[in-house]
């Protein structure tokens, strides 16, 4: 495949930098760092333009915080100028990353996402007796800088762009030369791309035709337990020997039994909420009720948050569950 070059001019075009700013500022217009950046917008974008052109970018100014749902994760929020940089890069580089991905990988992609992945999982579960579920151990923290940089060279040939990518990649590590910060726009692209070659290996070389991936969560279906066992061994070998990754979950079961995937449970004929999702729903709706009663939430605040929770459950067979919970409030 022909490598992409001469992208720096497109990235540093002022129209692209303005677009990057507006994307980075979306829903954050009232934050002090965004207001400060906007007050000298042209000067800041001209500075960013110069930094990209020269390759002297400033990266690694992360604000660390922990989230606990759906599971505990350390989030690294880049400074606002860095977020503008990330959008400027990916506005132009997006199609080149996208071209590396197979149809059935669903995370952080336009016209894909959680609910498209659920629909496809239900489709495969209905047509196959068994599934294989794979989940990579500490995926973002385990990504090799060396391997990622080598992979990036297979699709981009502009040394200045590759050096910017290298600077962003080495700005964070969990252990030396390994890890991407969860929270960066660039990390989403890099992490999805890191497994692109594995996707093609599974689909084209080892008969994993009924296959979907959502970042590092993988599901493969078959009507043969033996085939799934063999596929599991081959994927384990590939991950360990070519990507320096290890599996956390390796589960084979019947589609009739159901599989937990993206906070839902997929059966061969329906989608239900997972047990954790039910507990999380109950916990949050009770919290919202308490805040409303104490006057900490207005009716509009409560309604907005409750409707978001309800929307999540509407993608599953959960009408009876919702009714039971609201009757008990």
N, C-alpha and C positions, 0 to 999 in steps of 0.2 A: 504493500500500500504506500502511495506517495505521501511523504511527510510534508506537513504544513510549514511554510516559511513566510518571512516578510509580514509578520503580524504586529510588530511593535508600532508601526505607523498607525495602524487601525486602533490599537489599544490607546495610544496617546492622543488620538484625535479628540479635540475639545468636546465635540458632540457626544462621544462615547464617555468622556469623563463626567460631563454633566449628567448623563443618564445613570452612570455609576453612583454619583452622589444621591440622586433622587431615589434610587433603589435602596441604598444604604440607610437613607433617612426615613424611609416609609414607616409610618406608625411611630416614629421617634422624634417628631418635629419639636416637641416641647422639652426634650432632654437638653441639659446645659451644654454638653459637648457638641451636640448637633447645632444648637443655636450659635455657639462660638465659631464653629466651622463655617456656617452660613454667612456670618457677618463679614468674613473675608473670603467669600467663596471663590472668586476668580483667582485671587492670590494663592489660595490653597490648592486649587486645581492646577495652576501653572507650576507650582512647586512639585506636585505629584507628577505632572507631565515630565518635568526635568529629571526627577528621580528615576522614572521608568526608562527614559531615554538613555540615561547614564548607567543604569543598573544599580545605583546607590540608594536602594529603598530602605526604609526603616520598618522593621517587623519585630514581633515578639513582645509587644506591650500588652500582655494579657491580664485580664481581670478574672480571677478564678472563683468559682462558686459551685456548690454541690446541689444537684436536684435529687429527689428521692422517688419520683414516679415517672414512668412505670417501674424503674429500678434505679438504684443509687448510681449516679455518674458525676464525675468531675467535669464541669463545663469551663472552657477557656474562651472568654469573650474578648475578641480583639478590640483594640482602640478604634474609634470611629474613622480616623484617616486610613487605617489598615483595611477596614471594611469597604471603604470606597475603592481602595486598590484592588481588593479581591473581586468586587463587582466589575471593575474596569477590565480585569484580566478575563473573567469568565463570560462577560458579554460577547467577547470576540472568540474565545477558545471553546465555548460551549458546544458548537456543532462538531468539533473535532473529537471531543470526549464522547459525545452522543453517538458518533459513528462507530465507536469501538464496542458499544453495548448491544447485546442481543435483545430481541423483543421482550423476552420474559424476565427481565430484571426491572424492578418496580420502584426502588427508593429514589426520592428526590429527582423525579423526571416529569416533564410536562406530559399531561394526559395519561399518567400512570398513577402511582401512589398506592396507599393502603387498600382502598376499596376495590380498585382494579385487580390488585393481587388477591384479595379475598374471593372475588368472582372466579378467577382462574383456578384458585385452590379448590373451590367447590366443584368446578367443572371436572378437574382431574380426579378428585375424590370419588365422584359419582361413577367414573369410568374405570377405576382401578381398585383392586382389592387391598393393596398394601401401600404404605408410604415409608419413606426414609426421611428423617428430619436431622439436619446438621446445623450446628451453631458454633462459630469460631470463638475460642477463648480470648477474652480481652482484645477484640479485633483492632480497634483504633490504636491501642497502646502497643500492639505487636507488629504493626506494619514497618517493614524494613526500609529505611531511607535509601540505602544503596539500590535495592531492587526497584523501588518506585522511581528513582531518578533514571535508571536504565530503561524502564518501561516508557517513561515520558519521552525519551530520545527516539523511540520508535514512531512517534506521531508528530513530534515537533523537531525542526532542524535549526531554528533561530537560537543561537548560543546565548544571546542576551535574555531572551524569554526563559530559556532553560535555567539560566543562572538565577533569575528572579524566583522561579519555582524552587530551586535548590535552597535559596535563602529562606523562603517561607517554610519549607520542610524542616530545615535544621534549626528553626527558631523554637522548636519544642521537641522534647523527648521524654519518654517515661523511663527508659533506660537508654544508654548511649547508642545513638544511631537507629533507634526504634521509636515509633509513635507519632501519631498525628493528633492535634488538639480537637476534641469534640466541640463544635460550635462555630468553627470557621467554614465559610462557604467553600473555600478551596479544599478543605478536608473532605467535604461531601463528594466533590468531584474526584479527588485522588482515591478515596476509599472505594468508591464504586468502580472506578477504572482498574484498580489494583486486582480485582477478581474477574475482569473481563475475559482474560485468556482462559481462566478456569471454566467460565461459562461455556465457551466454545469447545473446550475439551470434553466437558460433560455431554453437551448436545451432539457433538459430531463424532467423538471417538469412543465413548463408552455407553452409548445407547440410552442416555438419560433424556429421552424425548419429552416425557411429562415432567418438566422441571421448571421451577420458578425460584427467584432469589430476591430477597428484600434486604439490601446491604449485606450483612454477613449471615442472615437467616436463610437457609436453603431447604427446599422440599423437593423430593423426587418420588414419583409414583410408579408402580408396576403391578402386574398380576403375578409376578414371580418373586418369592422371598429370596431365592438363590441369587437372582439378578441384582436385587437391591443390596444384598450382602457383599457381592463382588464389587458393585459400584462404590459402596462405602469404603472398602479397602483401597480402591484406586484413588479416590478423592483424598483420603487420609495421606497416602503416599505423596500425591501431587502437592498438597498443601505444605507438608513438612519439608519436602526436598526442593521445591521450586519457589515457594513463597515464604518460607520460615514461619509458618503458622501451625497452630494446633487446634484440634476440635475440642469443644467443651461438651457439646451434646451430640450423641449419635444414637438415634432412636428409630427402631423399626416396629411398626404395629399395623393393625388393620384400619382401613378407612372407616369401617363401621364403629370402631372404638373412638375415633376422633383425634385431632391433633391441635395443640395450642399453637397459634400463629397470630402475631400482631395484635395481641390482647383479646383475641377471639378464639373460639374452639370450632374447628371445621370438621363436620361429619360428612358422610357420603350423600346426605340429602338435606342438610341444613347447616346454618351458622348460628352458634350460640355465643354468649359472652363467656369468657374464661372466669374461673373462680376469683382470680385476682381483680379482674375488671368489675365484677359484681361488688366485691368488698370496697374497691376504690369509689364506685358510684355511691354506695351507701354512705361512706365516710364524707365524701364531698357534699352530697345533698344535705346531710345533717349539719355540716359546717355552715353551709349557705343559709339554712333555716335559722340557725343560731345567730348569725350575723344580722339577718333581717330583723329578728326579734329584738336584738340589742340596739338597732338603729345604725349599725355599722355599714349595712347595705341599704340602698334605696330599693324600692320595688323594681325599678328598671335594672339596677345592678344584679339583683337576685334573678330576675327573669332572663337576662342575657346569659348568665352563667349556667342556670338550670337548663335552658334550651340547648346550650352546647353539650351538656351531659346527655340530655335526652337524644340529641342527634346522633351521638356516638352509639347509643344502644339500638337505634332504629335500623342499623345495618345487620342486626342479629334478630333471632326469634326471641324477643325479650318483652313482649307486651304484658304477659302475665307477671313477670318480675317487676316491671315498672309499676304496675297497678298495685301490687302487694306492698311495695316500698312506700308509695305515696299515701296509701291507706293507713300506714303505721306512723306517719309523721304527725 
